[in-house]
């Protein structure tokens, strides 16, 4: 219903805008443009019609789009500051998407860079997200929650999607769910994204469906690792063996990640905030020590690499990731 109303508003506004241009050619003032001088409508200069450029918005044209007076003033001020050259086409794309004026204003307040986009580029990115399975409702919520997604090129979205499908082995539907619930992954470093998956898969023994359900990719790797290791060292979490079995019952991933710190400590870790605070300090110290050890090991590897035979039997790349996932410490 909201989409239908917004589309009708856009049709009326675009019709009014086209009427304005006809009126100008006949020597009349354009619709809702009191600032325009009468002599501007005189088509005597080289036979050309001079009028306000179509890519500039007036307060009245914003009111015609459905914005309130205060919203129109704020929108007009933001568009002026941004010096965007394609603001009308951007607003058109957002209104045709079914977003109401309040949501559009909030998007532009959160991410003013949207003012500077071209309407055609934005529409291309929106259409691409639709092709990836983001249906009406989900697409609008995603853009409202994370408007930066409209700034990302299609190529970047495809790179992240390909990594999730080919290296993390998520299904197409699972990738769609991840992008819908955690659009921040689109800006995350690809190596860090992959290691976050590896940590949950190998160290925690969590499979893809549970990762999607728990919205794993909303958390940073450091926070994931901290909560997991705290439970592990308290004897409340155990890495499954090759058969996926443990001696204790591990808490579901959603109970570890999708709760506040207070709930996590009280219901899952059964610890105090002070204990968790001390543990985080110890984790930070361990992280620093591991980084120093890796730096020293890298220097040694470079020296040994000069004398090492180029022919390797296994052909496996054994480079160390720049993110620590706790493998070394747990093997000690």
N, C-alpha and C positions, 0 to 999 in steps of 0.2 A: 504494500500500500504506500509506504513512504517513498519507495523508488518511483512509483507511478506519479505521485504528487510532485516530486522533484523534477522528473522529466517534463511534466506539464509546465512547471515554472520555467524551466530552461527554454522550452519551445516559445512560451509567451515572451520571455526576455529577448530571445534571438529575433523574434518577429518584430518586437518594438525597436530593436537596434537597427534592423534592416529598414524600417519605416523612417527612422531618423535620417539615414543616409539619403533616402529619396527626398525627404523634406529639405535637406541641405541643398540638393541639386536644384530645388525650385526657389531657393533664396530665403527659406525659412530657418528658424532656430532649430537645432537638433533637440531631440527629446531629452529632458532633464539635464540640460547643459547651460545653466544660467551664466557661467563664467565666460562663455564664448562671445566675442565681440560681433556686432552685426556685420561689419565689413568683411569678416572672415567667410561669410556665406556668398560673397560676390564672386561669381565664376568668371571674372573678367581677366584674371592673370593667366596669360598663355592658354586660355581655354580650359584650365584645370580647376576642379573643385577643391577648395581648401577647407578643412574641418578638423576637428579633434581626431587624432589617430585612433584606429579601431582597437589598438592594444592598450589604451588607457581607460581606466574605469572612473566613473563619477559616483558620487554617493547615491544618486538616484538610481543608477543602473544596478548598484548593489542591493538597494531596497527592492527593485524589481525581481532580483534573484531570490528574494525571500529572507534576506538578512534584516534584523531589527535595526533601528537607528544607531544604537550604540555599537552593535556588531559591524555595521557598515562603516562607521567612523574608524573603528579599530582596524578593520580590514584595509580600508583605503590608506591609512597611515602606514601600515606594514608594507603594502604594495609600493608606496612611494619611497620608503626607506630602502627597500630591496632593489629598486630600479629594475625590476623584472620587466622584460619586454613582451612576455606572453601570458600575463596574469589572467586575462579573460578566458583563454583556452585551457589554462590549468583549472580554473574554477568550473568551467564547463565539464571537464573530465571528471572532477570530483562530484559534482552534482548529478551527472548521468550515472555515476557509480552507485548512487542511492544514498549518499551521505547528506545529512541535514546541515543547515548553515552553522549550527552550534558545533557540530563535529568538525566541520571544515575549518572553522576559526581556531578550534583547539589544536588541530593538526598543524596549522600554519604558525601558531604560537610556539608549539613544541619544536617544530622544524622549519624555521623561516627560509631555509635553502630551497624549499618547494616552490617559493615564489619565482625563483630564477629558472625553473624547468621550462622546457617546451611542452606544450600540450600533447603534441604528437609522440614525443618520447615517453611521456607519462602513460599515455594510452597504450603504447606498445608494451611497456612493462606490466601494466595491469592485465592486458590480454595474455601475456606470457604466464603470469601467475594463475590465471584461469585454466590455461592448458595443462598446468601442473597439477590440477585437481582441486584448487581452492575455489569452492563454490560460493554462491551468494550467501552472505551472512558471515561466513568464515573469512572471506576476503576483506569485507568491510571492517571486521573486528581487528584483523591483522594490521591493516593500514592505519586504523585509529590508534592502536596500541604502539605500533612501531612505524611511524611515517617515513623513517629513513629508508625503508625498503623501496620507496619510489625513486630514490637517488641512485640505487645500485644498477649497474648495467646488466642486461640479460646474460651476458657472458659470465659474470660473477655468480649469479644465481645458478647457472648450469654447472659451474665448477663445484660448488658446494653440494648440489644435488647428486652429481656424479660420484663424488667422494663417499657420500652416505650410502649410495647404492652399490658401488663397486668394491670399496675397501672395507666398509662397515657392514655390508650385506643386509641393509634394510630393504624392505619391499617398497614398491612405488607408493602404496598407501601410507606406509609408515613414514616415508620421507615427507609426504604431504602433511601428515599430522605433526611432524617435527617443525616444519616451516610455519605451520599455523600457530602452534603453541610456543615455539621458541625462535621467532624470526631473527633474534640476535646472532644466531649461528652464521648468518649470511655475511657478517662482517668479521667473524672470528678467523684467526690464523688457521690455515688448513692443517698444518702439522699438529698444532695444539688440539684441534678438534678431533683428529684421528687418535691422538694419545689419550684423550679423555675417554673415548670409546674403548680403547684397549685396556685402560685402567679398570673400567667397570666390567668389561668382559672377562679379562684374565685374572685380575686381582680379587674382584668381588664375586665373580661367577654369575654375573647377571646377563640374561639373554635380551635380544632386541625388543620383543614385545613389552617386557617389564621396563626397559629403559624409556620407551615411548610413553608408557602409562605414567611413569614417575616424573616425566618431563626433565630427564637427565640434563639436557643441554642448556637449561636455564642457569645452572650453577657453574661457577668457575672450577677448574681442576683442583686448585688449592683448597677450596671449600669442600669439595667432594672427598678429597684425600684426607682432610682433617677430620671430618665426621666419621669416615670409615675407619681410619686408624685408631681413633679414640675408642670406638666400640671394640675393635680387634684386640687392643691392648688391655681392655677390661674383660676380655673373654666372652664378649657378647656377639662376636662375628667371626666367622671362619671361612677361609677360602675353600670352596668345594674341591674334591679330588677329581681325577680324570672321569669318573663316573657321575660326577655332579652331586656327590654325597658329602655330608658334613656330620660331625659328632654332636653338633648343637643345631637348634633351629634358628637360622638367621632371620632378622626382621626384614619385612618387605622393603624394597628400595624406596617406595613412596613414603614409608614411615620414617625413613632416614633423611630424605631430601625435601619432601613437600610439607614440612611443618616448620614452625618458628623454632628458634634456638631454645626458648623456654620449654616448649613442648618436647622437643628432641631430648633435652637433658632430663626432664622429669619422667617421661613415659618410655623412652627408648634406652638412653644411656644410663639412666638412674644415677646421675651424678650432680654435683653442684656447679654453679656458674664459675666459682673460683677454681675448681679442679680443671674445668675445660679451658679456662684462661691460662693456667699454668702449662697445660698440655700444648696449647697453641704456641706459646713461647718456646717450648722445647722443640716443637716441629720446625719452627722458623730457624732455630739454631742448627738443627740437623740438616735442613735445606742448605744453609750456608756452607756447612762442612762438606756436603756432597758436591756442591758446586766447586769448592776449592780442590777436592780430590779429582774431579773430572778435568779441571783445568790442568792439573799436574799430569794426569794420565794422558791427556791429549798431547802434551809436549813430549812425553815419552813415546807415544805412538808415532809421532812425526819422525823422531830420531830412528826408531826401529824400522819404520817404513822404508827408509832409504836402503836398508840392507835386506829387506824381505823379498823373497822370490815373487815375481809377478804372477806366477801360475798358482791359482787356488783351486783345490779340488771341489769344495762344496759350492763355491760361487755365491754364498749367502752374504748379503751386506750386513755388517755387524756394527754399523755406526751407532753412537749413543744419542738418544733423543735429548733435546735441550730441556724438556720437561721431565722432572723426576716423578716416577709413578710408584716408588716404594719397593721395586723389585729387589734391589741390592740389599736393602736393610732386612727384608724378610728372609733372604737366603742365608744371612749370617747365622 
